[in-house]
């Protein structure tokens, strides 16, 4: 027993041990973060598991501090940036030498005779409408000449002229082909509007960014009925891939954060509809509102909204094994043997799934129950047995808890041949949004976010179906204003392609 006069030494020792354990825990966490950063910079980006080679050398990095860059430019106090006022003179212009393709529009043959005398009406003039059009690689002018006819001897009969042909933008200077090209450049190749304006300027065509922004917003609004039908048919699937990603929206002071959800049709042999939904924040009410009439299965990560809807029996949530694998891949502070065993078993599951999806539904279910189910049960037993030895705040313990907490959701796919074991299709679909986000930097408004989501849905659905979005959009833009609203599904990419394919 320690004498009373030395009790303070025991207390100091205990405090020192506790402080040492805290420092060691922080050190282990920093080592894990450094290892993760080294993999991001020097390692492979694929999450496919590879057995480690003990003979492979590692790059050692020095801890030299990088001096911060100096000479940053400061804005003088009290001096405000003057807002540029557009006069409209730079809205649209093109060079005179731009190629012109003419189209003559005349009244029908039966209307070319005077109703009083029966004499042929003479051409007394014409109305000329020029619109900027686009073909792959260059712009040109599409000119329509509307002939005007009259009988000079009977002025009271008036002037006859053919009705203007229907147009996606009435009275505008943009042909549907140019509008389709702008949409494809922005949402297919992720070009911001200022780059599109610069590209056109190199061809001698000057269009202001304000004008480009307006035509993109107008195009999204006129295609709204089509995107609504795309949403309805996406929700008609029994299975969906669901994921979300943040985007920045311009606001006073600084940009605020909004979110875009991707809902991707996941039924076997179903058209791969991609529907992007723009939301002002990440509140659960957005996903709940979107999925309120959906009673199927979603593939998603363990976001609280999906977990809650699954617990309330609003839908069925099938957990993503790729997310679980990622957590073990990033957990460097656990038992290396168990980590290697878990990753190896997950690799076996993914390889078996690759073969299972080459077979029909019955064979796929048999392969899962005979080969994958034993691997899954062994994996969970190993993780559960080892979890009791781990500290609660370690990264490896977090990976184990993630797997064990949602075990039933991870096992859903084993009993349903139509389900997949991961949510990778949705993540691949969101990569398009990430590429766009890196180029756009931010959205100008919530209206711009809605427009982006709608047009991105059509363009990326076309790309998923290997349909040329430029050909699709310009044809749909020419037809949608006169198309029967009850048959709007005929203009969806898969129906459009089926109607054009040879029988």
C-alpha positions in Angstrom: 0.0 0.0 0.0 1.4 3.4 -0.9 1.8 5.8 2.0 -0.4 8.9 2.1 2.6 11.2 1.6 3.3 9.5 -1.8 -0.3 9.4 -3.1 0.3 12.5 -5.2 3.0 10.5 -7.1 0.5 7.8 -8.0 -1.9 10.4 -9.2 0.8 12.0 -11.4 1.7 8.7 -12.8 -1.9 7.8 -13.7 -2.3 11.2 -15.3 0.9 10.7 -17.3 -0.2 7.3 -18.5 -3.6 8.7 -19.6 -1.9 11.5 -21.4 0.5 9.1 -23.1 -2.4 6.9 -24.3 -4.1 9.9 -25.7 -1.0 11.0 -27.5 -0.5 7.5 -28.9 -4.1 7.4 -30.1 -3.6 10.7 -31.8 -0.4 9.5 -33.4 -2.1 6.3 -34.7 -4.9 8.5 -36.2 -2.4 10.8 -37.9 -0.5 7.8 -39.3 -3.8 6.5 -40.7 -4.5 9.9 -42.3 -0.9 10.1 -43.8 -1.3 6.6 -45.2 -4.6 7.6 -46.8 -3.1 10.7 -48.3 -0.1 8.8 -49.7 -2.5 6.4 -51.4 -4.5 9.3 -52.9 -1.3 10.9 -54.2 0.9 8.0 -55.2 -1.4 4.9 -55.0 -4.0 3.5 -57.3 -7.4 5.2 -57.3 -9.3 1.9 -57.9 -10.9 0.3 -54.9 -10.2 -3.2 -56.2 -8.4 -5.2 -53.5 -4.8 -6.2 -54.3 -2.7 -8.4 -52.0 0.1 -6.4 -50.6 3.6 -7.2 -51.8 6.1 -7.4 -48.8 9.0 -6.6 -51.1 7.4 -3.4 -52.3 9.3 -0.3 -51.0 7.4 2.8 -49.8 8.2 6.4 -50.5 9.3 8.3 -47.4 8.2 11.9 -47.3 10.0 14.7 -45.5 8.1 16.8 -43.0 9.4 20.1 -44.4 6.8 22.8 -44.1 5.7 24.6 -47.2 5.9 28.4 -46.9 2.5 30.0 -47.7 2.4 32.0 -50.9 2.9 35.7 -50.5 1.9 38.6 -52.5 -1.8 38.1 -52.4 -3.7 40.9 -54.0 -5.9 42.9 -51.6 -9.0 44.9 -52.6 -8.7 48.5 -51.5 -11.2 49.3 -48.8 -14.2 51.4 -49.7 -13.9 50.6 -53.4 -16.7 48.6 -54.8 -16.6 46.7 -58.1 -18.8 48.3 -60.6 -21.4 46.0 -62.1 -21.2 45.6 -65.9 -24.2 46.9 -67.7 -25.2 45.1 -70.8 -26.6 47.1 -73.6 -27.7 44.1 -75.6 -25.5 45.0 -78.6 -23.2 42.0 -77.8 -26.1 39.5 -77.4 -25.7 37.9 -80.8 -23.8 38.6 -83.9 -22.1 36.6 -86.7 -19.9 37.5 -89.6 -21.3 38.2 -93.1 -19.3 35.4 -94.7 -20.9 32.7 -92.6 -22.4 30.0 -94.9 -26.1 30.4 -95.6 -28.6 27.6 -96.4 -31.8 28.9 -97.8 -35.3 27.4 -97.6 -38.2 28.9 -99.6 -41.6 28.6 -97.9 -44.6 29.3 -100.2 -48.4 29.0 -99.7 -50.1 25.8 -100.8 -50.9 25.4 -104.5 -54.6 25.8 -104.0 -54.1 29.2 -102.4 -52.1 30.7 -105.3 -55.2 31.9 -107.2 -57.2 35.1 -106.7 -60.5 34.2 -105.1 -62.4 36.7 -107.3 -60.9 36.3 -110.7 -59.1 33.0 -110.5 -55.9 34.6 -111.8 -52.5 33.4 -110.5 -51.2 35.4 -107.6 -47.9 37.1 -108.3 -44.9 37.1 -105.9 -44.7 40.7 -104.6 -42.1 40.3 -101.9 -40.9 38.1 -99.2 -40.2 37.9 -95.5 -36.7 36.7 -94.6 -36.0 35.0 -91.2 -32.4 34.2 -90.4 -31.4 31.9 -87.6 -28.0 30.8 -86.4 -27.7 27.0 -86.8 -25.1 24.4 -86.0 -23.7 21.4 -87.7 -20.8 19.3 -86.2 -17.7 21.5 -86.3 -19.1 24.8 -87.5 -22.0 27.3 -87.5 -24.1 28.4 -90.5 -27.1 30.6 -91.1 -30.4 28.9 -91.9 -32.5 31.3 -93.9 -36.2 30.9 -94.6 -37.8 33.0 -97.3 -41.6 33.3 -96.8 -43.0 34.3 -100.3 -45.8 36.8 -100.3 -48.4 36.7 -103.1 -51.1 39.1 -104.3 -53.1 40.1 -107.4 -52.0 43.6 -108.4 -55.2 44.1 -110.2 -57.3 43.2 -107.2 -55.7 45.0 -104.2 -58.8 44.3 -102.1 -58.0 40.6 -102.1 -55.0 41.3 -99.9 -51.7 39.6 -99.5 -51.2 35.8 -99.0 -48.3 34.4 -97.1 -47.5 31.0 -95.7 -47.7 30.5 -92.0 -44.4 30.6 -90.1 -43.1 27.1 -89.5 -43.2 26.0 -85.9 -40.1 26.8 -83.8 -38.8 25.8 -80.4 -38.1 29.4 -79.6 -40.7 31.6 -81.4 -39.1 34.8 -82.8 -35.6 33.9 -81.7 -32.4 33.9 -83.6 -31.3 30.4 -82.5 -32.0 27.3 -84.5 -32.8 24.1 -82.7 -29.5 22.6 -83.8 -27.5 25.4 -82.1 -29.6 25.1 -78.9 -29.0 21.4 -78.8 -25.2 21.9 -79.3 -25.1 24.4 -76.5 -26.9 22.0 -74.1 -24.6 19.1 -75.1 -21.5 21.2 -74.6 -22.6 22.3 -71.2 -24.1 19.1 -69.8 -22.4 16.5 -72.0 -18.9 17.9 -72.0 -19.3 20.1 -68.9 -18.2 23.3 -70.6 -19.1 26.5 -68.7 -20.9 29.2 -70.7 -17.9 31.5 -71.0 -15.9 28.7 -72.7 -18.7 28.1 -75.1 -18.8 31.8 -75.8 -15.1 31.8 -76.4 -15.3 28.8 -78.7 -18.0 30.5 -80.8 -16.0 33.7 -80.9 -13.1 31.8 -82.4 -15.5 31.0 -85.3 -16.5 34.7 -85.6 -19.9 34.2 -83.8 -20.4 36.5 -80.8 -22.9 35.5 -78.2 -22.9 37.0 -74.7 -22.9 34.8 -71.7 -26.2 36.4 -70.5 -27.8 35.3 -73.7 -26.4 31.8 -73.5 -27.7 31.6 -69.9 -31.1 32.7 -70.9 -31.5 30.2 -73.8 -30.3 27.3 -71.5 -33.0 28.3 -68.9 -35.6 28.6 -71.6 -34.7 25.2 -73.1 -35.0 23.5 -69.8 -38.4 25.1 -69.2 -39.8 24.0 -72.6 -38.5 20.5 -72.0 -40.1 20.3 -68.5 -42.9 18.0 -69.6 -40.4 15.5 -71.0 -38.3 15.5 -67.8 -41.5 15.0 -65.7 -42.3 11.9 -67.8 -38.7 10.7 -67.3 -39.2 11.1 -63.6 -42.5 9.2 -63.6 -41.0 6.3 -65.6 -37.9 6.2 -63.4 -40.1 5.8 -60.3 -42.1 3.0 -62.1 -39.1 0.7 -61.6 -39.0 -1.8 -58.7 -35.4 -1.1 -57.9 -33.5 2.2 -57.9 -29.9 3.3 -57.4 -29.9 6.5 -55.3 -27.1 8.9 -54.3 -26.5 12.6 -53.8 -23.7 15.1 -54.1 -23.3 18.8 -53.0 -23.2 21.8 -55.4 -22.6 25.4 -54.7 -25.2 28.1 -55.5 -24.4 31.8 -55.8 -25.8 33.9 -52.9 -25.1 37.2 -51.2 -21.8 37.2 -49.4 -20.7 33.7 -50.3 -22.0 30.6 -52.0 -24.4 28.4 -50.1 -24.5 24.6 -50.4 -27.3 22.7 -52.2 -27.6 19.1 -53.2 -28.4 17.1 -56.3 -29.9 13.6 -56.0 -29.5 11.0 -58.7 -32.3 8.4 -59.1 -31.2 5.7 -61.6 -33.5 2.9 -62.8 -32.0 -0.5 -61.6 -34.5 -3.1 -62.8 -32.8 -5.8 -65.0 -33.2 -5.0 -68.7 -34.9 -1.7 -67.9 -33.9 1.5 -69.8 -31.1 3.2 -67.7 -33.1 6.4 -67.0 -31.0 8.9 -65.1 -33.0 11.5 -63.2 -31.2 14.3 -61.4 -33.2 16.2 -58.8 -31.9 19.6 -57.5 -32.7 20.5 -53.9 -31.8 23.5 -51.8 -30.4 21.5 -48.9 -29.9 17.9 -47.7 -33.0 17.7 -45.6 -34.7 14.3 -45.5 -38.0 15.9 -46.7 -36.7 16.1 -50.3 -35.9 12.3 -50.6 -39.1 11.5 -48.7 -41.2 13.7 -51.1 -39.6 12.2 -54.2 -40.0 8.6 -53.0 -43.4 9.0 -51.3 -45.2 6.7 -53.8 -42.2 4.3 -54.3 -42.5 1.0 -52.4 -39.6 -0.9 -54.0 -36.0 -1.3 -53.1 -33.2 1.4 -53.3 -29.5 0.8 -53.4 -27.8 3.5 -51.4 -25.3 4.3 -48.6 -26.2 4.5 -45.0 -27.5 8.1 -45.0 -29.8 8.7 -42.1 -32.8 9.4 -44.4 -32.6 6.1 -46.2 -32.1 4.2 -42.9 -35.1 6.0 -41.4 -37.4 5.3 -44.4 -36.3 1.6 -44.3 -37.1 1.4 -40.5 -40.5 3.0 -41.1 -41.2 0.4 -43.8 -41.7 3.2 -46.4 -39.3 1.2 -48.7 -36.6 -1.4 -48.6 -33.0 -0.2 -48.4 -30.3 -2.5 -49.7 -26.9 -1.5 -48.3 -23.9 -1.0 -50.6 -20.9 -3.4 -50.2 -18.6 -1.0 -52.0 -19.1 1.5 -49.2 -18.3 -1.1 -46.6 -15.2 -2.2 -48.5 -14.1 1.5 -48.7 -14.3 1.8 -44.9 -12.0 -1.2 -44.4 -9.7 -0.1 -47.1 -9.2 3.3 -45.3 -8.9 1.7 -41.8 -5.1 1.3 -41.2 -5.2 1.0 -37.4 -6.7 -2.4 -37.0 -5.4 -6.0 -37.2 -3.8 -6.3 -40.6 -4.6 -10.0 -40.8 -8.3 -9.5 -40.2 -8.4 -6.5 -42.6 -6.7 -8.6 -45.3 -9.2 -11.4 -44.7 -12.2 -9.1 -44.9 -11.0 -7.4 -48.1 -10.2 -10.8 -49.6 -13.7 -12.2 -48.9 -15.3 -9.0 -50.3 -13.2 -9.4 -53.4 -14.5 -13.0 -53.8 -18.1 -11.7 -53.5 -17.6 -9.1 -56.2 -16.0 -11.7 -58.5 -18.8 -14.2 -57.9 -21.4 -11.4 -58.7 -19.7 -10.7 -62.0 -20.3 -14.3 -63.0 -23.8 -14.3 -61.5 -25.0 -11.5 -63.7 -24.0 -13.4 -66.8 -26.7 -16.0 -65.9 -30.5 -15.7 -65.7 -32.4 -14.8 -62.5 -32.9 -18.4 -61.3 -29.2 -19.3 -61.8 -28.1 -16.1 -60.2 -30.1 -16.8 -57.1 -28.7 -20.3 -56.9 -25.1 -19.1 -57.2 -25.7 -16.6 -54.4 -27.2 -19.1 -52.0 -24.6 -21.8 -52.7 -21.4 -19.8 -52.9 -21.9 -16.2 -51.7 -24.0 -16.8 -48.6 -21.4 -19.0 -46.8 -18.8 -16.3 -47.5 -21.0 -13.6 -46.1 -21.8 -15.6 -43.0 -18.1 -16.3 -42.3 -17.2 -12.7 -42.9 -19.7 -11.4 -40.3 -18.7 -14.1 -37.8 -15.0 -13.0 -38.0 -15.8 -9.3 -37.7 -18.2 -9.9 -34.8 -15.6 -12.0 -32.9 -12.9 -9.5 -33.4 -15.0 -6.3 -32.7 -15.1 -7.0 -28.9 -11.3 -6.5 -28.7 -11.2 -3.0 -30.4 -11.3 0.4 -28.9 -14.6 2.2 -29.7 -13.1 5.2 -31.4 -10.7 3.6 -33.8 -11.3 3.7 -37.6 -11.2 -0.1 -37.8 -13.9 -0.3 -35.1 -16.0 2.1 -37.1 -15.7 0.0 -40.2 -16.7 -3.1 -38.2 -19.7 -1.3 -36.6 -20.9 -0.1 -40.0 -20.9 -3.7 -41.3 -22.5 -5.2 -38.3 -25.1 -2.5 -37.6 -26.7 -3.0 -41.1 -26.2 -6.7 -41.5 -29.8 -7.4 -42.7 -29.5 -4.6 -45.3 -26.2 -6.0 -46.6 -27.8 -9.5 -47.0 -30.9 -8.3 -48.9 -29.4 -8.9 -52.3 -28.7 -12.6 -51.6 -32.5 -13.4 -51.6 -33.6 -11.2 -54.6 -32.0 -11.9 -58.0 -33.0 -8.5 -59.2 -30.9 -6.6 -56.6 -27.3 -5.7 -56.9 -24.7 -5.8 -54.1 -23.4 -2.3 -54.6 -24.5 1.2 -55.6 -21.6 1.8 -58.0 -23.9 2.7 -61.0 -25.2 5.7 -59.0 -21.7 6.8 -58.1 -20.6 6.6 -61.7 -23.7 8.7 -62.6 -22.7 11.3 -60.1 -19.2 11.6 -61.5 -20.8 13.5 -64.4 -22.1 16.0 -61.9 -18.7 16.2 -60.2 -17.0 16.9 -63.5 -19.6 19.6 -64.2 -19.2 21.1 -60.7 -15.4 21.4 -61.1 -15.9 23.3 -64.4 -19.0 25.4 -63.4 -17.7 26.1 -59.9 -21.1 27.3 -58.8 -24.7 27.7 -60.0 -26.2 31.1 -60.5 -29.5 30.5 -58.9 -32.0 27.8 -57.8 -33.7 28.2 -61.2 -30.3 27.4 -62.8 -30.0 24.3 -60.5 -33.4 23.1 -61.7 -32.5 23.7 -65.3 -29.1 21.9 -64.9 -30.8 18.9 -63.3 -33.4 18.6 -66.1 -31.1 18.9 -69.0 -28.4 16.8 -67.3 -31.0 14.0 -67.0 -31.8 14.0 -70.7 -28.2 14.2 -71.8 -26.8 11.5 -69.5 -29.8 9.2 -70.2 -28.9 9.5 -73.9 -25.2 8.7 -73.1 -26.2 5.7 -71.0 -28.2 4.4 -73.9 -25.4 5.2 -76.4 -27.6 7.7 -78.2 -26.1 10.8 -79.7 -27.5 13.6 -77.5 -27.0 16.2 -80.2 -29.1 14.4 -82.7 -31.7 13.5 -80.1 -32.1 17.0 -78.7 -32.4 18.9 -81.9 -35.0 16.5 -83.2 -37.0 16.6 -80.0 -36.8 20.4 -79.9 -38.3 20.6 -83.3 -41.2 18.3 -82.4 -42.1 18.8 -78.8 -44.1 22.0 -79.2 -46.5 20.3 -81.6 -46.4 16.9 -80.0 -49.5 15.4 -78.3 -49.0 15.8 -74.6 -50.7 12.5 -73.9 -48.0 10.8 -76.0 -45.0 12.6 -74.6 -43.3 9.3 -73.7 -42.7 8.9 -77.4 -40.0 11.5 -77.1 -38.0 9.8 -74.4 -34.6 8.6 -75.6 -35.4 4.9 -75.7 -38.7 5.3 -77.5 -37.1 7.9 -79.9 -34.3 5.5 -80.8 -36.7 2.6 -81.2 -38.8 4.6 -83.6 -35.8 5.5 -85.8 -34.2 2.1 -85.9 -34.9 -0.1 -88.9 -37.6 -2.7 -88.4 
